[in-house]
Amino acid sequence: LAKELDIPVIIHTREAVNDTLALLKKYQPRGIVHCFSGSVEMAKEVLKLGMYIGFTGVLTFKNARKAVEVVQYAPADRLLIETDCPYMAPEPLRGRRCDSTMLQYTLARMAELKGLTPEEMAAALKQLFSRQLFPLISKGLSGAVYTQLSDVEEEVNGLVTYDRRIVKLPVGHPFAAPSSFAAPYSHGNKPE
């Protein structure tokens, strides 16, 4: 559907590396593999496809060997930070409900691994979002992205995150799905 509508995807994969890579190679979507938990080998394949990789507070955990290796390997202009709210709160807040106010810890760890200051990493992420991802996202992702984008800009200087809220945007809003888009709520599971 994403290929047909020429919109990006956000992939969350867990314990399904081979299946995920097979599907990504088959369909070659544009978008983000968020809450990344794969190895450097998986990251190489994802990056070859031109996709972006998002990291949560897991990056700050003491046992986050794979995440650390991927961040060290991947180019900074293909990395994102995120909350995966309400899960994956970073150290020193591990175990709490995660939200975008906690991104500073993930940002600081990513900056450290890339040999940058947190301010330099934040500037790189903001530039990545505004120049590369925003045009991609504005082509068709849901109102949830828009809502959280505006929240995040106020909270953490433009770094992107989302927390699975669903909002209804008025017809004609720049981030609303095209009117020809078929709603995915055909089986009575429409959000409130």
N, C-alpha and C positions, 0 to 999 in steps of 0.2 A: 504494500500500500504506500509506503514511504517513497519508493522509487517512482511509482505511478503518479503521486502527487508532488514529486520533487521536493520533499521535505526531509530534514535530518531526523535521525533516531537517537534515542538514549537507551543504551543497553546496560542492564544489570545482570551479571552472570556470577554464579557461585557454584563451585564444584561441577562445572560443565565446560571445561576448557575446550576439549576436542569438538564437542557439538557447537559451541559458540563460534570457534574459529572456522568450522566448516560452513556455517550459515553466513558469517561475515564474508568469507571468500566467495561464496556462491552469489550473494546479493550485492556485495560491495557498496554498502550504504555510506552516507556521510553522517557524521555525528560524533557522539561521545560514548565511550565505555566508562560508565560512572561507577563509583565505589570499587575501583579496580583492586583485584586481589590476585591477579595472575603473576606469572614469572616474567623475567626479562625476555625469554623466548616468545611468550604470548604478546608482550608489549611490542616486540619487533614486528610481528605480523599485523597487529592493530595499527601501528604507525605506518607500515607500508601501504595500508589502505587509505591513509590520509586522515584517520580518525584522531580524536583527542582522548586523553586519559585523565579521569578525575580521581582524586584521592580525598579520603575522609580523615578523621582524627586517628584512624588506625596507623597512619604514618608516624605518629608520635609514640606509639606503643613500643616497649622494650623488645618485644618479640617480632617486630615488623620487618624482618630481614628481607623478604621479597619486595615489599613496597619500597624500602630504602634503595635496594638495588635498581629497581625500575626508575625511580626518580633520578638516581645518579646517571643512569644510562640515557634516558629520554631527553630530547631537546626541551628547553624551558618553554618554548613557544607551542608545545603540544601538551602541556600539563595544566591541570585545573585543580582548585581546591573546592571542597564541598562539605556539607554537613551529613547527608543521608539521614536527616532528621526523622525520627527522634533518636536514632541509634548512632553509635560510633563517636561518642564524645571524646575529644582528645585528652591526653594527659595534660594537666593535672586534674581534669574534671571527669575522668573516666567513670562511667556508671550513672552519670546524670543524664537527663533528657538533653540531647544535643540541639543546638540552634545556631543561627548564623553569628551570634555574638562570640562564639568560640572559635571562629575561623582563624583568629590571630595565632593560635597555637600551631595549627596545621601549616599556616603560612610561614611562621618562624622556622619550623622544622624543614620545610621544603627549601626555604632560602638557605639555611645552613648546608643542606645537602648539595645545593647548586653553587655554593660559594658566593652567595649574594647576601646583602643586608635584607631584612624584612621589607624595608621601604623600596628597595630595588625590585624585589620579587613582586610586591604589590603593584608597582608600576608596570612590570612586565605582564602580569595577569590582567590588569585593567586594559592595557593596550591590546593584548590578545583578544579579550572579549569585545572591545569596541571595534576593532578593525577586522578581525577574522570571524569570530563567532556570532556577533550581533547580526550581520547580514544573513548568515546561515539560519539563525533562529527566527528572525523576523519573517522568513518565508513560510512559516506555518506551525510552529510549536504552539502549545496551548496557552491560554490566559494565565495558567499557573506560573509559567516562566516570567511573564510580564509582572505579575503581582510580586513575586519574590525578588525580581530584579530591582524594582523600585524600593522594596524594603531593604535590600542589601546595600544599595547605593547610600541610603541614609545611615546604615549601621556600620559598614566596613569599607567605605570608599570605593564602591563599585565592584567588589569581588562577588562572583556569582555563587548562588546556592539556591536550593528550593526545598520545600518541606511537604510536598504532596497535597497542598491545598488545591481545590478545584473551584474556580470562580467562573461565572458566566459574564462574558464581555458583550456589550451592545453590538448589534450588527453594524458593520462599518468601522469598528475600532481597528486601528492598524495592526493589532495582534490577534484579532479574532480570526477563526478559521474561515476560509471562503464559504460563501453561502451554498456552494455546490458540494461541500464536504459532507459525507454521510456520517452522521453521529454514531459513535460506537456503542450506544446504549440501547440496543434493540431488544434486549431480553429482560427488560424491567429493572435493570440495575443502574438506573440513572442517578447521579449524585444529587444530593439535596442542594 
